[in-house]
């Protein structure tokens, strides 16, 4: 497909403006962050958007934080005259590209919703024993204040199993005495020094290498 119009087109200023807003310093960085080949980015700069694959446009849209239809509009250059056959062909191809972009966006939204529902269903399946039994246990505890709390502990195990299935692991255990580490411990009050002896009041959690919550501790 030829460049839009009869004169060479340079969309570099437009692309650099979008990159600056996204905090991207170079075309190489844009290629690395989006996963789009440099040749495709150069094609976009030269007004050859019709040659780019829809997946590449989707990635550039996400990386530059620009809606897909707006990205197509910015780089399509639909200024060809009605009598220009090449311009008319280009307009038709851009129209088809927009339709494909719309179809892809709809497909991605549908897939995201399907994944969300699958995750929810899997979680609900694992939590079923707790969902069914916990309200009854709470009611029994309210009717019988002297009910031993030990009997309620097994009812929480489905929740613990789900958390473990998601790769979430606890940091410390309630009541233990440890040396204060600001990377994984959070003081309940005041300031604590690294290495100071503390007691854990609330456990923290990690998911893999990612810290979710620091364990809360108090000075001994």
Buried (B, 14 or more C-beta within 10 A) or exposed (E): EEBBBEEEBEBEEBBBEBBEEBEBEEBEBBBEBBEBEEEBBBBBBBBBBBBBEBEBBBBBBEBBEBEBEEBBBBBBBEEBEEEBEBBEBBBEBBEEBBEBBEEBBEEEEEEEEEEEEEEEEEEEEBBEBBEEBBEEBEEEBEEEEEEEEEEBEEBEEBBEBBBEEEEBBBBBEEEEEBEBBEEBBBBBEEEBEEEBEBBBBBBBBBEEEEEEBBBBBBBE
